[in-house]
Amino acid sequence: MKRSFPTTTFAVLGLMMSVAGTAAADHSERNPNVTEVNPGDTVKVARIPDNIYLRTQDDPDDLIWDRLPVYRTGLTTAPPVHPSVMLRFDPTDMEAKHLYFQVAKSKDRFYIRLRWKDASEDRSTTVDQFRDGVAVQYAIAGPETSYMMGSGPDNPVNIWYWRSDQEQIENLAAGGFGSTTHLPEQTVTGASEYFPEEIAQDSEWHVVMSRLIDEDGEHQVDLSRDTIPVVFALWEGHHNERDGNKKVTHNWIMLDNSDSQ
């Protein structure tokens, strides 16, 4: 049975398919103010009041994020789909990586904020070093689309990809493995910040991506529709993750984007 989490009212400034279900997550970070989300669950997109603005368009540390619902989901190793990935695929890596996310919209813009613990700030790629990254993938059609990069050219996905060596968010489309393409319309913006802590394992990346709701262009997700299927992917450079070697959500999470409360 799918769960649907109710709308959270807030005052802002006065207002491998979960690896066959065997992945073991570390719950030492459990927080009663964070809602656990599994693939197949539905979460509500929060509404930012018309008179509230972020300090800058994609500020990852704005106070507004303290007023919005926080969700957490587990990402596990993506199955290898290419021989080069198989060479570095670790079938014993069953531990889920926690990704915290928030989704919100104003009257004209859609936002998603992601944060995760990362012991090192990896910003470059060399022969034996790899950058950090995170991606949000949307089904352009419905949840019948394969969450593994889409179901062919007639049923593609839209991907927003952040990489730590640049602030620009790449707006991509894919219709299956090996088909990822930069879209002509680079309409997604973003910003990030790394927060180091004395205990390295408590350090975090915070990333915000956003786009105007009303945007034209082929293969761009329709952010005005009531339900939006979404999955996430994460790369940690110090774990030698790159390309297809990544952690992912193993099936769609449904965003309730309707205006009903």
N, C-alpha and C positions, 0 to 999 in steps of 0.2 A: 504494500500500500504506500502511495506517495504521501509525504508529509507536506503541509503548507503552513509556513510560519506567518502569523498574523502581522499586520502593519504595526510598526512601533512608532508611537507618537513621541515627539521630542520637542524640546524648547531650545532654540538656538539663540544664544545671547539674549536671554529673556524669552525664549521660546522653550593490473591486468585483469580490468573490470574489478578494480580494487584488488588486483592480483588474486582473483578467485576468492576474495574475502579473507585471505590469510595474512594480509599485511598487518604488522604489529606497530601501532602508533605509540609514541611517548606522550603520556597524558600528564607529565609533570607541569605543563604550562596551563593546565585547566583553569578557566576563569569563568565565574558564574555570569559575567556580563557578555560572554561570547557564546553564540549559538553554534553548535556543531551541525555541519551540513554534509550529507552524503550524496553521491551521484543519484539522480532521480528526484531529489528533494526540490522544493520550490521556495524561493525567498523573494521578499517584496523589495522593489526599488524604492528607496526613500525619496521624498519630495523636499527640495530645498525651497524655503519661502522666497517670494519674489524680492523681498527687501534685504536679503542676505547675500553677501558676496564673499568669495575667497579673497585673501589679501592679494594674491596673484592668481591667474587663471587656473593653474594646476598645482597649487601649493600643497606639497605632501605633508606639511606639518601645521596646517591651519587649524584653528580651534574648532572649526565646524566638524571635523572628523571625530572629536570627542563626544559629539551630540548625536551621531548617527549609529545605527545598528552595526555590530561587527559579527561576521560569520567566520568560521574556520572549517577548512576541509583538508583531507589528507591526499597527498599526491604520491604515487608510487612509480616505480621504474617503467618506462614505456617499453613495450615489446620490440625487439629488434626487427627492422623491416629491410635491412640492407646488409650485405656481408661485412662491410666496414664497421657497422655498429655491432655486429655479432662478435667481432674480435675483442671488443671492450665491454661486452654485456656481462654483468654479474648476476646470475640467476639466484644467488643467495641473498641478494639485497632486497629484503622484503619490508624494511622499515618505512613507514609513511612519513613524508615530510609535510609539516603543517604550513599551510598558507592561509593567512588572514585576509579577508576581503570585505569591502564596503561598496555598495552601488547606490547611486543617487542621481537625480536629475533636477535641473532648474526648469524654467519655462522654455528655455531654448538650448540647453546643453546637457549631455549625458556624461556622467563621471564614474570611473571605477578606481578604487584605491586598493593597492596590494601591499602587504608587508610580510616579511618572513625573517627568521633568525638565520644569520650567516656569519660565521666566525672570521671571515676575511673579506676584504673589499678588493675584488678582482676586476680590474678595469681594462686589461689588455690581453691580447692573444699573441703568443709567440710559439716557438716549437713545442715547448712543454708547459706553457701556461695558457689559461683560458679565462675569458671574461664571464661575468655573471649575466643572467638574462631572465626575462619573464615574458610570457605571452598570454593573451586572452583570445580565444577562438570562439566565434559566433556561427551558429548555423543560419545560413541565409534563408533556407526554407524552414523545415520543422525538425523535431527530434528524430525523425526517420533517417536524417542525414548521418552518415558515419562520423563519430567523434574523432576518428583517426584520419584527420586531414580531408574529410569530405568523401563524397560518393561519386566521383567522376565530374566531368565538365558541366553536366546538366544539374548537378546538385552540390555546389561548392560551399566553401566556408570563407569567412572574412576573419583575418588574423591581425591583431594589434601586437606588435613586437617591440619590446624595450630591451636595449642592450646597454651595459654599463659604460661603454666607451663613447657614448653619445647621448644627448638629451632628446634627439628627434625620435619620435615613435614611428616605426615603419608600418605602413598600411598595406597589408598583403592579402592575397587570395590564393586558395588551393582547391584542387578538385581531385585529390589523391596524392599518394606518395610521389615525390620528385617533381611536383607541378607548381610549387610555391612561386608566386609572381608578385613583383611590386606593382601596385595599382597606379595608374596615371594620376589619380587624385590622392595626394598625400594630405589628408584632411584631419588626421589625428594628432593631437598635441599631448605633451606630457612633461613631467618633471620628476626628479628623484633626489633622495638624500640618504646617505649612509650614516647610521648612528652607532659609533663605536662605544663599547662598554669596557669596564675594567676586566670583567670576565668575558673573554672573546666570544664564547658561545651565546652570550646574551645580546651581542651586537645585531643590528637589524638594518635591512633595506626597506625604505618606504618609497613606493612608486605610485604616481597618479597619472592616468590616461583619460583624455576626454575628447569629445567630438560634438559639433553641432548636431542636434537631433534631425534637423531638416537639411540633409545633404543628398545631392544627386550623384549618380555614378554607378556603373555596373559593378556588381560583386561587393557592394557595401551593405552592411547589415542595416535593416530598417529599424531604427531606434524609436519609432512611433508605435510599433505594434505592441499588442498586449502581453505577449509571451515571447521571450527570447532565450533560446537554448545557448548555454555557454560552458566551456571547459577551460582549464588553465594548464600551462606548461612552465617548468622552472628549470633553469640551469645554474648550478653552482660550480664556478670555475675551479675552486680548490679540490673538488671531487672529480676533476677531469671531465666534467660534463660539457658536451658540445654537440651540435647538430642533432641527430636522432637519439643520442645518449642523454636522456633527460628524465625528469619526473613529471607525471601528468595526472589529470583527473580522468578516471576510467569510466566515463559516460557523462551525459549532459546533466548540468544543474540548470533548473528552469528559473528564469527571472520573471517575476510578475511585474510587468511594467504598466499595468492598467492604472487609471486614475481613481478607481474605486478604493475606499478605505477598509 
